[in-house]
Each structure stands twice: as C-alpha cells, then as structure tokens.
Amino acid sequence: MSEKMWGGRFHEAAAASLEEYTQSESYDRRLYREDIAGSKAHATMLGACGVITPDEAAQLVRGLDQVLAEIEAGAFEWKRELEDVHMNIERRLTEIVGPVGGKLHTARSRNDQVALDFRLHVSARLDAWRGGLARLVGVLADRAEEHKDTLLPGCTHMQAAQPVSLAQHLLAYAQMFKRDHERLDDCLKRVRVSPLGAAALAGTTYPIDPAQVAAGVGFPATFANSMDAVSDRDFALEALFDASVVMMHLSRLCEEIILWANPNFGYVKLPDAYSTGSSIMPQKKNPDVCELMRGKTGRVYGALTTLLTIMKGLPMTYDRDMQEDKEPFFDADKTVSASVSIMADMLKVLEFLPGNMRRALDRGFLNATELADYLAAKGLPFREAHHATGEAVALAEQKGVRLEDLSLDELRGFSDLIEKDVYAVLEPEAAVRRRALAGGTGPGPVAAQLSALWAWLGTLA
C-alpha cells in the first residue's frame, strides 16, 4: 500500500530523486501553527454544519492540539516521504485519533489548505513588520527631537545645496517608513481573505460555511471565486513589493550613514557595536552593518522577481510551480525583520557630531539662495537676482572666502538693492527659520511634523 495520502491511483513507488526534488517539508514545516489553526477552524466548522458529528469535530480539535504540543516540544517526527507539512500533521493526527482523522480533509483540498496557511503566515509576518517599522519611526522621531537645532548641509545631486535641520533630515526617513507601514496596512486587507471552501478549484458539494472558517482564523473576508482563490498569490507579491520598498528606504539611509561616517564628512561617529575593523589597517572603523543591509536589499528584490517569474506563465488554477512561492518569502521576511530591528537599534546609539555639521555649512555657498531671495523680495526679478547672486558667488570663490565675507561695497557692486541687513539674512540659522511653510525645515514645521508623528504612533498602541 502506498505511503502517500494520494497513492491509491499509483502502483509504483516514486523515484528516490523525485522524493527529494518535490518535497517541501524541509521548509514549509514552519507553517505548522498556521496549518493547525486552519485545520481546527475547518474541523469546528464541519461539526457545526453537520458534515461530521460534533464529537468527531471535538476529537479532531483535541488531536490537533496534541500535534501542536508535540511539535513545539520537539517530539514530533517529521517524515520527508510525506512530502509537506499538511501530510505530516494529518498522518500524526490519524495516529492519535484513529480513523476519524481521515475526515479532517472532507470538503477541502491541499490547494485551498496551503493557500490559507500561507495567507495566515504572511498576515502574521506583516504584523511583525508593522511593529518593527513603528518602532523605527519612533526612534527617528526621538533623535529628531534631540536635534531640532542642529544644522547641516542639505544636498541635491549629492552637492551641498541649502542649510536644513538634522531633525528635518531624519524626519524625511520617518515619513518613508510611515508610508511603508501604511502600505502594509493596505496590503493586509487583501492578505486576510480566506480561501477555505474553494477546495481544489471548483468549490465543494458539502454544505459548509466558509465564513465560519474565516472568522475562526481571524480573517474578515472569504473568497469570491474558487478558481482565483487557489491560484492567487498576489497577496504574497504585494507583500514582497512592500518589503522591497522597505529595504530600498533602509538602503538609502544606510548610504547616508556610510557617507556621514567617512572622515571627509565626519557627521557621525559609528557605534563600536555596529562596526567592524580592518584586518590590516588598525585605524579603520568600517560601516559593515550598513553595507550589508544595503547589499541585502538585492535579496529581497530577488524574492519579488522570483515570485513574479513563477506566476507569470501559470494557467488556472493551482500548479506545482507555486510550491516555490514560500522560500522567497521566508528569506525576505528574515531579511526585512532583522534589518528594520537592527537599524532602529543602531540609530538609538548613533552619535551625531553637530560641530562638524555646522562647520560644513561654511563650505559650498549654501546661503546663495538666501541672497537671491533677498533681492527678489526687494523687487528685482528672480532671474536677475539669480544672475547677480551667481556673480557674487564667483567673486567669493575667486577670493577664497564665504559669501558673507564679501564687503557691503563688493556686494552692492552686483546690485544697489543690497543693504547692511543682508548679513543677517545670510546666516544659516536665518535661512532655516525662514522655511516656515508647512513641511519645511523651519522650527515650526518640524515641530508640527513631530507632533503628527507622535499622534500617529499613538493610534497604533
């Protein structure tokens, strides 16, 4: 007799190479909690609908609880020849409760079963990502509160452009990770849809209640189309896209920390706990954590590309190709979860060096826009003001001095609208204060951003 649950049709054992090639038990066993939760909800529903007796349903639930206890105690024997997590659990359940164990699979298929398991797993992991992102946003907000008065060069094209507050810079990343959290919120609406009841592809003839199963596992919705229910992996694709965006945002932040830690910038001092040394150069403190995180972004992009490629040519409904959907997600989950957590931990102890940031404001004529705006405010068309300021910058550059080091007579040589009050305008602190529009780098807008972020974080508690 075949050891396979589906083996009645077959007269020959599977080739040894096929056993190893097709098994998924080695990695999908991590879905055991979800598989047991879905099976308990299914068994309870079968009993409530009269498909099996209430006593049989109770036996199945008790047996599944025992299987769960054995797995978590490390006493469960996983068998590769049983192919996957579902068959391993069902076989052990039948050993515990006897023939009634064979009734658990009534009115379902592995197709809708695995779809539910995977949805439950993705749902749980997205919740974990949301928690990590909220913590990261909180850390960024904390550090921004500390550095509302710290100024540094803001850049475009990686060239010094205008003075900004460090708080504004950190809050830009807080906004990125807040959007990531919101994307996950939206994604969960499509993840939390129960496919149980779709069976193999066409639905089932048994008088079951899919909504009861959905409620039993905490999902608010059930499938609309049985064929779509077993073939849909959009929820995993969307989750992997969201993961890719999270990693892209982390990678951008890593890039800046790497640059800022370079002595040529000197804006931050890397914590020893999040750095490594060189095997040959004793003075080195390398930003390896940031570099690895930047590199690991490619793993998550790869997971998304893998699943897109798996799905792109599949006809309706379930195809065995879809067994390959889980490992990419598992790998991406490991990367995202660790990266978000480590970034939050590192940012908490990262030492910012305000003095070096302030000194950097003296290089690159970051106050040139202030002079142009000053002239425009006095009635000079902005393009003419821009031209006059450019000439002033050229003179300062030629003399090797800052724009504010030019004498009033030298500045007036470019426009007679310039008065002594120009020097106050050219101060970096003044440039930041003047950006008072909502969302800008001025003290008022930064305080408003922080207030809004704290309020949003409060809604998540």
N, C-alpha and C positions, 0 to 999 in steps of 0.2 A: 504494500500500500504506500502511496506517495506521502512524503512528509509535508508536502505543500498543501496549504488550505484549498488551493485551486486545482489540486493534482488529479482529480477524478478522470479528466479527459486524456491524461497522458499515461503512456506505458513504459517510457524510458526515463531514467534519471537525467537531470540536467548535467551538462558537461561541467567539470570542475572549474574550468576557466570562466564559464558563464556565471557560475555561482558568485565568484569574486567580482566579476565585471558588473553584474546587475544589482548586487546588494546595496542597500543604503543604511542598513542597521548600524554601521560603524559611526555614522554621523547623525542620522535622524533620531537616534535614541535620546538625544537631548530634548526631543519633543514629548517625552513620556508624560509630563504633567498635563500638557495640553491634550494629549490623546486620551488620557484617563478622564480628564474633566469633560471632554466632549462625549465620551462613552457613557459616563454617569448620567449626563443630561439626556442622552439618547435612550438609555435604558429606562430612566424615570418616565420619559415621555411615552415609550412603548407601553409601559404599565398603565399609565393614565388613559391612554387611548384604547386599551383593551386588546392590543396586538399580542401582548403577553400578559400573564397574570400579575397583579401587584406583588405577590410573593416572589415570583420569578424576578421581577424588577429589583426587589429588595435584595435578593440573593446576588444578583449581578453587581449592584452597587457595593455591597459588603465585600464581595470578591475583588472588585477593582480597588477598593481602599486597601485591601491586603497586598495586592500587587504593588500599589504605590509605596506602602510601608517597606516592602522588601527591596524595592529599587533604591529608596532613599537610605536604607540601612546597608546597602552594598551587598545584599544577599541574593539578588536577582541574577539568574544565569541567562545572559544574552546569547542567542544562538544565531550564528551567521546564516545557516541554511534556512532560517525562517524569514530571511530577506530584509525585513524592516521592523520598525518599532511597533506597528499595528499588529502584525502577526505574532511577534514575540509576546506582546501583552495578552492578546486573545488566547494564545496557546496556554500560557500560565494561568489565566483566568479559568479556562476549562478544566485544568488540572485541579484547581481549588474548588470550583462549584459543581463540577461534573457536566453532564450533557447540556444543562441549561445554558452553559457558557456559549454553546453554538447558536443560541437565539439572539445574542447581542448584535449580530450583524444583520438581523432582519431589517428590511426597509432602508438599508444604506449600502454604499459601495466604498471601496477604498478611495474612489475618486472624490466623492464629497467628504469622506472622512479626512483625507490628507489635506484637502483644501481648508477645512475647518481648523485642523491642527496648526497649519501654517499661519492662517489668519490670527489665531489666538496668540501664537508666538510673536508674530510681527507686532500685534497690538501691545503686548507686554513690553517689548523692546522699545517701541516708540514712546511709551510712557516713561521708560527709563531715560531715553534720550532727552525727553522734555524736562525731566528733573535735572539732568546734568546741565542743560542749556540755561535753565532758570538760575541755577547756582552760578554759572559763568557770568551771566548778565549781572547778577548781584555783586560779584567780585569786581567787575569792571565799574559798576556804579560806585562801589566803596572807594576804589582807587581814584575815580574821577572826583569824588567829594574831597579827597585829600589834596588834589592838585588843580583846584579851580583857579588858583592864582599863578600857577606855573605856566610859563610861556615857552614856546619852541617854534621853529620854522615849520609852517605848513608847506607842503610841496605839491606841485603839479609837474608831470613829466620827470619826476624824481629830482626836480630842481627847486631850490628854495623859492617860495612864492610870496607868502604873507604870514605875519605872526598869527598864531592861534593858541588857545589854551590847551594844555595837555588833557584837561578834562574833556574838551570838545573832541579831541582825537580819540580818546578811549571810548567816549560815548558813541562815536561812529560805529565801533565794533559792537557795542552793546545793542545798537539798533539792528545790526546784521543778525546777531544771534537771537534777538527777539523775533525777527521775521522768520528765522528758522523754526523757532518754537511754534509760531502761528501756522507755518506750513504743515508741521506735524499735526497740529490740532485739526486742520482741514483734511489731511490725509486719513486720519483715524475714522472720519465719517465713512470712508469707502473701505477701510480695512474691516470695520466692525459690522460686517454683513454675513450672516450665517448661510452656508451653502447646504447644510444638512437637510436632506429631503430630495435633493436633486438626483441622488443615487448615482448610477453610472453615467447617465446623460439625459434620460428621458423623464425623470421623476419616478415615482413609485405607485403601485396599486394599493398599498396598505393605507388605511385611514389614519394617517399620522398628523401631528401638529408641529410643523417646523418652527412656528413662533415660540412654542414652549421650549424647544431646544435652544433657540437664540437667547431667550430670557435666562435659561439655565446657565449659560456661559457668559452672560453679561453683555450680549450684543443687542442693540436696539432694532435691528432690521434683518430681514430674510431675503433670499434671492428672488429675483423677478423672472428669471429664465433659467431652466435647469441646464441647458447646454452651456450657457455662459457661466453658470455657477461653478462648474467643474473645470472649465478651461481658462477662467480669468486668473491672470497673475498681474494685472495692472496694479493691484494694491502693493505688491512687492516691488514692482518697477517704480512706482511713485515714492515708496519709502526709500529706495536706493537713490533715486534722484535727489530727494531731500537730504539724504546722507552725503551725497556728493557736494551739495551746496554748503552744508555744514563744514565739510573738510576743506572746501575752497576758501571759505571765510577764515578758518583756522590757519590755513597755509599763508594767506595774506598777512595775518597777524604775526605768524612765525617769521615771515620775511622781514617785517619791520623790526622785530626784536633782534634778529640776526644783524641787520644793518646798524641798529642803535647800539648794539654791544661792541661793534667794531670801534677801536680807539679813535678812528678818524671822525666818528660821530661822538661816541662817548656819552650817549644819553642815558644808558642804563648799565648797571653792574649785574652780571648774571649771578644768581644764587649758586653756591657750590653744589647744592643738592640736585641742581638741574643742569649741570655742565659736566664736561669731561676734559681730560688733559691730553697732551700730545705725548707720543712715545719717544720723541726725540727733542722737542722744544719745551724746556721746563716752564717757560713763562706763559704758555698758552692756556686759555680757558675757552674751550670750544662750545658753541651753542648746539650740541648734538641733539638735544631733545627737540628743539625747533626744526633742525634739519631733518630728523627722522619723521617728524609729524608732517612736514612739507612733502617728504618723499612718500609717506603712506597715503597721501591723498590719491595717488595713482592707483593704489589697491582698490579704493572704493569706486573710483571711476571705472576700473576694470570690472568690478562686480556688476555695475549697472550695464556696461556694454555686454557682458556675458549673458545676462538675462534677456536683454533686448535681442541678442542674436539667437538665443534659444527659442524665443517666442515668434520671431519674425516670419517663419515659414510654416507654422503649425496650422493644420486644418482643425475644424471642430472634431472632437471635444477634448478629452484627455489623451495625451500622447506621452509615451515613456520619457521622451526628452525632458519633460517637466520635472522628472526626478532631480535634474541638475539645477533646480531653482534654489535649493536650500543652502548649499555650501557657500555660494557667493554672498548670500545674505548673512550667514553666520560670520563669515570673515569680515564683512563690512561692519556688522554690529560690534564685533570685538574691537575693531579699529576706531570707530566713532566713539564708543563708550569710553575707552581708555583715553583717547585724545582730548575729549571735552573735559574729562576729570583732571587730567594732568595739566592742561592749560589753566584751569581755574586755580589749581594748587600752586602752580608756578607764578601766576600773576599776583597772588596774595603776598608773595615774598620777594618779588622782583624789585630791585632798588632803582628808583629813578634818580637822576642826577640833574636837578634843576639849574645848578650853576652852569654846567656845560651847555644846557639847552639855551639859557639866557645869553651866554656869550656867542652862541651860533647865530643869534639874531643880528649881530653886528656885521655879519658877512652876507653878501649877496643882495644888498639894497632891497630888503623886504618891505621897506616903507615907501617905495616908489609909487605904488598905487595911491597912498595917502596924499602925496603931493599932487598927483593928477586930480584926485577927487577934490582937494583943497582949491585948486584953480577952477575946476568946473563949478564948484559951489559959489565962486566969485563971479561967475558969468562967462568964463571962457568955454567955448565949445569943447566937449570932451576930447575930440580927436586932436585939437590944437593943444589941449592940456597934456594929452598923452605924448605928443611930439616934444613939447617943451621939457617935460619930465625926463624923457629919453635923453635929451641933450645934457640935462643936469647930471644924470647918471653917468654918461660918457665922460664928463669932466671929472666927476668924483673918482671914477675908475682910473682915469689917466693920472690923477694926483695921488692915488693910493689911499684915499680917505673915505669915510662914510658920507652918505648924502647929507646928514645933519651937521657934518663938519665943515661944509661949504659955508662961506661967509654970506651974510644977507646981501651984500653987494653982488657977489657971484651968482646967488640965486635970482636976484632981481634982473640979472642980465638975460635971463630966459623969459621973464615976464614981470612987468611992473606991478602986477596984482599981488605979488608976494610981499608979505609984511612980516614983522618980527614974530607974530603969533604962529607962524608956520612951524617953528621948532617944537612947540607943544604938540602939534598935530603929528609930527614925525616920530614921536616916542612910540615904541611897540605897545606899551600898555594902553595908550590912547587909541591906537589902531584896533586893538581888541575890544575896548569899551564901546567904540563907535559901531561895532557889528551887533546892534541891539535888536535886529529883526528876529522874529521867531525862527528858531532852528539855527541861528548863527552862533558865533563863538563868544559873544559878549556875555558878561556875568549873568544878566537877566535870563537870556535864552538858555544858558547852561543850567541855571537853577531850575528853570521850567522843565527841561528835559529830565533832570534827575527826579524831580517831583513826580512826573508822569511815569517814569520807570518804576519808582518805588510803589506807586499806586497799582501799576500793572502786576508787579511781583506780589503785592498783597492779595490780588484776586486769585492767585494760584495756591495760596496757603490752605 
